Amino acid sequence: MDVSDLNPSQREAVLHGAGPMLVLAGAGSGKTRVVTRRIGRLVEEGTPPWSIVAVTFTNKAAAEMRERAAALVGPKAGKELRVTTFHSFGLELLTKEVASLGFRGGRFAVFDQADAMGALREVLRGKDAGKRFDLAAILGRISVAKNAFQSSETWVPREGDEYDEIARELFPRYQAALRSFQAFDFDDLVTEAVHLLRRRDDVRRRALARIRYLLVDEYQDTNASQLELVRILASEHRNVAVVGDDDQSIYAWRGADVTNILDFERHFPGARVVKLEENYRSVASVLHVANAVLEKSRGKRHGKVLRPTREQGPVVELVTCSDPDVEAAMIATEIEAALSGGLPRGEIAVLYRSNQQAEALEHALRERGVAHRQIGGQKFYERKEVKDLLAYLKVALDPTDEMSLRRVINYPSRGLGDKALERLSLFATARGHSLWEAVRRASVIDELSSSALAGAADLERVVDAATARLSRRDPADQVARELAEAVGLREDLREASPGEAFARRWGNVEGILNVLKKHSDKHGGDPEMLSGFLRLLTLQTEEEEQASDVVTLSTMHGAKGLEWRLVFLCGLEEGFLPHARTTDPKVTAVTPQDIEEERRLFYVGITRARDRLVLSRCRARPMRGKPVARTPSRFLDDVPKELLVEREVSTKPAPRREETVTHANALLAALDGPPAGARPTRPRFR
């Protein structure tokens, strides 16, 4: 393989032979190229593609990596490559080894966030805590405990943290509820896979027999369970190469442990360490600011400095605004100027620490008619109408899927409300039946009303008809469409969401029917293939497809892995960055590690900018109707003044043509102007 286009560090990583390797990949240093080239080199030298496992965190990243690797190794070998996510890998292992799990019928369900919340709500039914506590916060603490391999016995709650206390109490009951539903949540897909590999030598031998080389991307984001999975999978050959950047570790709040990458050489003795420090993304002026922020870090980190490969670029601006409305108007006006200069909307982003900052920005952009999107909206597969239809299909495939059955048992309304469901559940529990068996035998349950009996009969008829069609291997999309018609889904959506809302929601139903049709066209009507496909859909966590030619609004967390030519970082004040949660002892137990993670978050935001970066803050923000003075972010003090151009804006800037032209010409000159000494070839605005 020709590696002449790689820099020396990239070549070293690609050509590394056997044994563990840590690739410290700074922002914009070409890490995906290194990973895919390494895969290509291994295949070229005779490594079977099926024995190479590359693991990352999102379906989108895995698809991109698979596509780029397949372009190097060819379509045949590309199909055999195992490029996956941690959760998909765990799902695959658990599915193959389902006989070792002890579930009835050799099947299990996978609960997404909403399903898991439903299970936790069942656990809390009748308990006052269900009204006092935020279920998502409880589930989040259980998730962190699971991924750290903590149990209710070993988990030590933080003193005075009532959420920790209630989460520890509910943890075993929540797990018992999952198992009663024959279900795993997302965390279980990794943790249970690890437990299975630990306790069953035969399972471990089978898994390791198919792995010769292991590659892990975004290693700084791994938690304890993912680290343990990597250690087990690499235990035989030790051919593990991980790629990551401790300076971009920003997910401790969801369990990621930066010490995994900091201690890699301790976990894998004799590891080679390769540093990728050449940055191909950002102009030098942006990188100087990024390096200055990291230079002041007080935490443990792998020492590295981003080295620019591009020109100096425009100096980074720091704009101090009088209030949030002025800040939003300033940003919107700057965006107008950039658009007038020919910069595509899709090359502009506004980033902030907290979603609450987005409202003023959206208003200012709408006021000027600037098309935009906000990253972090509801995902396609989490939309109610999509989940409802898929739940009906899951019940038709497996009526013992109790969570799916509970979701649709009274949707649309058929007389099987909470009281009827409680009586059906009691009947099933007393006789050791499944909930579905109780529905089938509803006629012998005296306490059920006539409307509930009619509803049970209606549900049984609908499900049985769909089950029969699936047994005949009819296409899944046709069965799902018939289910939607049989339960009156269209009519219910029209009544609940008239007008444009109905059109949008029914469009989502058509969207999932199209997805099912593509699956049926490719795999036929095999029920087992369909069941596995529906489990994979539960893992779908990527953003729905959206128009690319729009301005992006996003939190700094949501922007990781993305880049734009023009980036605004706004709200750079104490309380936002660093966030109050990490600085106020009254809010939470504050640690120096929390502050350093906020510093890394600032660094991530800075390095999203390719050509131009604008920083902004407010002197005051309204609180309870009165302006309250704001303190500049402490991280701004770490940036030498000579690296910034500072200005103040105290009134809402009104877009005027002469200002727009000036900004447009300046931006064009900075972004794609001619080399020094040459005459401009691109016409300027007049």
N, C-alpha and C positions, 0 to 999 in steps of 0.2 A: 504494500500500500504506500502510495506517495504521501509523505508527511512534510514535504518541503515548504508547504504553505503554513505550517504551524510554527509558533515561536518555541524556543528551547524548552521551556517549562511544559508547554502543551505536548511536545514530542516525548518528553520524559514520561509523562503520565500515560500517553497512548501506548508507548513501547514497553512499559513495565511488564515484567514476566510474572512469575509465581509469587505468592505471598501477599500479605496485607499492604494496602497503600491508602494514605489519606491525601486527598487533593484539596488544598485550601484555595477555593475559587472566589476571588474578590468579585464585587459587582461588575457586570459587563465584561468579564474576562474570558468568555467563550467556553463555559463549562459544558454546555450541551454538546458542542462540537467535540470536546474531549471524550465524553461518555460514548457518543455514537461512533466516533473514530476508533475507540478502543474495542467496541463490539465488532466493528468491521475488520479490524486487524486480527482479532481472535478467530473469527470465522475463516478469514483468508489463510490463516496458518493451520487450519484443520480442526478447530474446536467445533463439535456438533452444535448447531444453533440452539437446539432444544436444551442443551446443558448450560446455557448462559441465561441467568435471571437478572433483569434490571428492574429495580424497584424505586418508585417515586411516590408522591403523595396525592396527586389528583389525576382523574381520568384524562383531563385535557393534556397535562404534561406527559402522561404515559403514551397517549395517542401521537403526540408530536415526536417523542423520542422513537417510537416504533416506526413511524413514517420515515424519519431521517435515517435510521439504521437500515431499514429495508432498501432504501435507495442506494446504500453502499454494498449490501450483501446480495441483492437480487431478490425478486419476488418469491422464489421457492424457499430460500433460507429465511427470508423475512417472515413468512408465515409460521416458521418453527420457533422464532425467537420468543422468549417469554418476557415481555415488557409489561409490567403490571403495577398496581398500587399495593400498599401493605394490606389494606382491607380486602382487596380482590384476591390477593394471594391466600390470605386466611380463609376466605370463602371457598376458594378452589380446594384447599386442603381438607377443610371440614366436610365439604360435599363428597369428596372421594372417600373419606374415612368415616362417613356417617354411621356405618355399622358399629363403630367404636364408641359412639356417643350415647347409646342406649335410648334413643327416641322411638316412640311408637311409629310403626310404618316406615321407618328409615327416612323421615323427612323433617325438616325444620324450616321455620320462617325467619326472615331477617327484618327487624324493626328499625325503621328510620326514626328521626328525632320525634316526629309527631306520635308515632306508635309507642315509643318509649315513654313519652309524656302521658299517653293514655294509660299505660300499665302502671306508672307511678301514681296517677290519679286514682286508679282502682285501689291501690295499696292505701291511699289516704282517705278513701271514702268513709264518711262518718267521723273523721277525726278533725278537730278544730284547726289543726296545723295546716290543713289543706286550704284554709281561707287566709291564714296569716302569712304563709310563706310563698315565695315565688318558686313554682315547680321547676322552671328551667335552671334556677340557681342550685336547687337541691340536686338535680340530675347532673349538673356540671361538676359538683363536688364528688358525686359517686363515680363519675367518669374519670376524674383525676385519680381517685383512690384505686380504681380498677387497674388503670394503666401503670400505676406504681406497685402493683401486686399487693395492695393492702386489703385486708379483710376488716370486718366490723370489730374483730378482736384485736387486730394489730394497729388499726388506724387510731392515731392520737389526735383528737380535735384540738384546734387552737383555743386557748383559754378565752372564754367569754364570747366565742363565736357560735351563736345559736344555730346558724345554718349548718356548721360542721356537726353539731350535736344531733340535730334532727336527721341529717343525711346519714350519719353512722347508724342511727336507730333503724332507718328505713332500708338501708343497703341490703341486708339479708332477705328482707321481705320482698324487695323489688326483684332480686335475683330469683327468688322462689316463684314469683309471679311470671317472670319470663319463662322459666322452665315449665310451668304449668301450661303455658301457651305453646310449648315446644319451639321457643324462639331465642334468638340471639340479638343483642343490639350491636351497633357498630363496634364498640369497644371489644365486645366478646369475640368478634371475628379474628382479632389478633391475640387477645389474652387466652382465649380457649384453644386456639391453635398452638400457642406456646405450651400450655398445660398438657395438651395431647402429645406433643412432641417430647415433652419431658418424661411423661409417665409410660409411654408405649415405645419400647425399643424397635418393634417391627414397623410402626408408623414412621419413626425417625429414619430408619434404614431406607424405607421406600422413598421418602422425601429427599434424602441426601444423595441417593443414587442418581437422581436426575439433575443434580447441580454440580457443575465443575467450577464455574466462575460466577461470583455474585457482585453486582454493582448497585450502589445505593446513592440516589440523588437527594439533595436537600437534607443532608445528614444532620445538620444543626437543628432540625425540627423534630427529630425522633424523641420518643418518650421511653420510659423504662421497659415497657412490654415490647416495643419495636426493637430496642437495643438487644433484648434477650433473644428475639426471633433471629436477628442478624447473627448473633453469636452462635446460636444452634446451627443455622444453615451453613455457616462458615467453619464449623468445628472440625470437619474432616480434611478438606483441601486447604483451608485458610487462604483461598484466593478471593479475598474480599477487597474491593476498591470502593471507597466512599468519597463522595464529592460534596462539599458544603462550605459554609462561611460562618464562623462563630460571630462575626460582626453583623450578620443578618438574622440572628436568633431572636425572634420577637413574639414567640407563641408560648411562653411559660404559663400564661393564664389558662391554656388548654392542655397543659401537661408536658410540653416539650422541655427537655433538659439539656441546656447548653453544655453541661459537663460531659455529655456523651461524646461530643466532638473534641472537647478540650482534653479528655482522657483517652482518646483513641489508642495512643501508643501503649497505655497501660492495659487496656482491654485486649489489644492485639500486639504483643511484644514483637519487636523487630520490624515494625511497620516503616515503610518508606514514606516520607512527607514531601509533597511537591506543592509549591506555592505558585498560583497563577495571579500575578499582580499587574499585568498589562491590561489596561481598560480600553475597550474598543467602542464603548457606547458614548461617553460624555466628553464634552470639551474640557480643556484643562482648568478653566475657571471654576467649573462645577466640582471637579475632583479635588481642587485645592481646599474648598470649603468642607467637603466630605472628610478628607484626611485630617483637617484641623479639628473637627468634632471628635473623631476617634482618638486623636493624639492625647486628648484630655481624659480619656477613659481611666477610671480607677479600679476597674475589675480585671480579672484574669482574662487574657486573650492571646491568641496566636499573633505575634507581631508581623504585620505586613502593611505595605503602603501601596495604594493604587497609583500606577504610573500611566499618565495620559499618552495616547497614541494619536490624538487629534490636536487641532489647533487650539489657541488660547480661548477664543470665543468671547462673547460679551460678559462683562463683569456681573456677578450675581447682585441682584438688587434687594434691599431691605426697605420695605415701605411701612411706615407707622401711620395708622389711620385713627381717626377720632373715635369711631364706634363700628359695630359689625355691619351696619347698613352702608356706611361709607366704604368699608373694606370690600364688601360684595360688589358695590358699584364700580370701585376702582378695578377690580379683577375683571368684571364684565366688560368694561371699557377697553382694557388692555387686550382682551380676547377679540373684541370687535376690530381693533387695530390690526391684530395679527391676521384675522380672516381677510380684512381688506388687503393685506399684503400678500395674499395667496396661500397662506398656511392652511392646510385642511383641518377641519374641525376634529377629525379623528387623531390628530397629532397634538392635541391640547388636553391637559388634565388639571383639575383643581383638587388638591389633597388636603385632608384635615385629620385631626386626631379623633374627633367624636362626631357621630352622625347628627347630633343636635346642631352642628354648625352649618348643615347643608341647606336649611330652609331659606336663609337670607340669600345664599348664592343662587338657588333655584329661582327665587323671585327676580333677582337682578338679571338673570339670563333670559327668563321668560319675557321680562319687560322689553328686552332688546331683540326678541325673536330668535335667540341662539339655540339651536337644537342641541339637546344634551341627554345624558343618561346618568343614573346613579347606580353604581355597582353596589350590590348587597340587597337587591329586591328579592321577592319570593321566587324560588326556583320552579321550573316547569313541573318537575315530578312531585313537588310539594303542594301543588294547587289542588284544592278540595275536589273539584270535579274529576281530575285525573286520578287522584288516589281512590275516589269512590269506585270508579269504573274498574280500576285494576284490582281493588279489593273483591268485587263481585267475581272477577275472573279467577282470582286466587281461591275463593271459596268453591267455585265450580271445579277447579283442579283438585282441591283438598279441603273438604268440608270441616276437617278437624283443625284448620287454621283459625283458631278462636279469635285472635285479634282482628283479623279481616272480617270474620263473621260478625263480631260485635260492632264493627264500623258500619256495616250495611244492613244490620238486622231490622232497623227501623228507618232506613233511608232508601227512597222517599218514605214518608210516614205511612205505616201500615198497621197501626194499633199495637206495636210491640215496644212500648215506651219503657221507662226505667222500672216501673213496678212489674210489668210482665217479664222483663229481662231478669229481674231479681228472682222471680218465681221459677223461671226456666233454669237459672243457674243453681238454685237450691235443689231442684229436682235432679239435675245432672250430678251435682256433688254427692247427694245422698245415695245415689245408685251407681256411682262410679262411671257415669256416662260422659260423653263429650257434650258440649253445648248443642252441637248439631243434632245429636241423637235426641236431646230434649225437645228441639224444634219438631223433629219428626213425630215424637210421641206427645205432642202438645194436647191432643184430644183427651188424654187420660189425666191431665193435670186439672183438678177441680177448681183451683183458685183463678184460672185464666178467664178473662171476659170473652164474650162472643167476638168482639172486634179483634182481640189478640189471637184467638183461634183462627179467625179468617186470615189474619196477617201471616201466621205461621204456615198455613196451607198455601198461601200465595207465594211466600218465599221458597217453600219446598218445591213448588211447581217450577218456578223460574230457575232455581239452581239445578234441579234434576234435568231440565231441558238442556241447559248449557253443558252439564256434565256428559250427557249422552252425545252431544255434538262433538265435544272434545275427544271422547272415547272413539268416535268414528274418524278422528283426525281431521275434522273440518278446520279450515283456516282460522287462526285465533282472532283476526280482525273481524271476520264475519260473525263469529260467536259473540265477541264483545259488542258489536253493533246491535245484534239481536237482544243481548242483555239490556243495553241502554234503552231500546224500544220497549222491552217487556216491563221494565220497572218505571217507565215514564220519565227518564232522566231529562230529556229535552224540555218537557212541559214543566218540570219542577224548576229547572234553571231559568226558564222564561218567566215564571211567576216570581222567583226570588230576585232575579236580576234583569229587569226589563231594559229595552233599548240597546244602547251600545254595549252595556255590561254583559247582556245575554250573548250578543254576537261574539264578544271576546271569549267568554267562558265556553260557549259551544265550539268555538274555534280551537280551544285547548283540547276538547274531546276529540275533534277531528284529527288534531295533531297526534294524539296517542294512538288513535286508530291507524293512522298512516305508519307510525312506528311499528305497530303490531303486524301490519301488512308486509312491511319490509322483512320482518322476521319470518313470517309465514312463507313468503316467496323464496327465502333462502333455505329454510330448514323444514318446510312442510308443516304437517300438523302433529309432530311428535310431542305428546304431552310432557315428557320428561325434559325435552329441550326448552319447551315453553316455560316450565316451572323454573328451570335454571335461569332463563332470560329474565323473568320477573324478579328474581332475587338480585340479579345484576342491576336492574333498573332502580332498585332500592338504594344501591350504592351511588347512583348518579347524583353528584353534588356540584357539578359545574354550573356556571351561569347559563341561562337560556341564551339562544342566539339573539343578538341585537344588532342594529345597524352600526357599522363600524365608523361611519362618517358623522360622528356626533362628539361634542365635548364630553369628557368623562369627569364625573364627580365621584370621589371615593375616599374612604378612610385610608390612612397610610398602611394599615394592615392589609386591606383589600387590594392595594396597589402592588404588593410584593410580586416580583416576577414580570411586571409590565414596564413599559417605557414609552415616553412621548418626547417630541421635540421641544415643547414648551410646557413647563410645569410650574404651578403656583402652590406653595406651601403656606397655608393661612392659619391664623389663630395661634401663633407661636408665643404663648404666654404661660406663666405658671398656672397650674390648674388644668390646662389642656395638654401641654407638653413641657415638662412631665405632667401626667394626669394626676388629679387630686388623690386618686386611690393609692398612688405610690409615694405620696409626700405627707399625707395627713394621718397621724397615728390614731385619730378619732374614727377614721374610716376603716382602716385595716392595719394589720401588723406590717409596718414599713421596714424594708430591708434595703441595704445598698445595692443588692442585685436588681431590685425593682427599678431603681433610678438608672442603672446601667442599661437595662432593657429599653427604657424610654429613650436613652441616648442612641441605642442601636436603631430604634424605630425612626428617629430623626435622620440618621444616616441612610436608612432605606429610602425614605422619602426624597432626600437630596439626590440620590443616585438613580432615581427614575428619570431625571432630566437628561436629554441628549444634547440640546443646543442652548437652551436658555432657562434660567431658574429665577423665580421671583419669590422672595420670602415676605410675609406680612404679619403684622400684629395690630392689636387695638389698644388704645390708651384706656378705654373704659368700655364696659359692657353692662347692659341693663340687668338689674336683679330686683325683683319685686317692684318693678316700675321705676326704679331709680338707677342712675348711672353709678357704677362701682369701678374705681380705678383698678387697672390690671398691671401686673408686673411682667416685664419681658421674660421669656423663657431663659433659664440659666444657661442653656446650651448656646444661646446667641453670644454670651460672653466669651465662649471658647473660640469664636471665629475672629481672627485678627481683622481690625478695621480696614486695612488696605485691601482685603479680599472682597469688600462690599461697597456698593454705592447706595447711600442712604437718602431717603426723601420722606416728606410728610404729606399726608392728604387729610384735610379737615372738613371738606364739604364733598357732597356727592358729585363726582365728575360727570358733566353732561357731554356726551359725544359730539364733538364739532369736527367738521371736515378737515380743517387745517391740522388739528391734533391727530386725527386718524391717519392722514397722509404722512405726517412726521414719524409716527410710530411705525407705520407700515414700511417706510423706506429704511428706518433704522433696523427693523427686524430682518428685512430682506438682506441688508448689508451684512448683518451679523451671522445669519444662518447659511446663506449660500453666495456671499459676495465673491468677487474675483480675487485671485492671489495678489499679494502686494506688488505694486508696480504695473499691474495690468489695467486696461481700461474696462469699465463695466460693459457686459454684453447683454445684461437683462434690463429692460426698460424700467425706470423708476416711476413712481406715481407723481402726478402733477396736480 
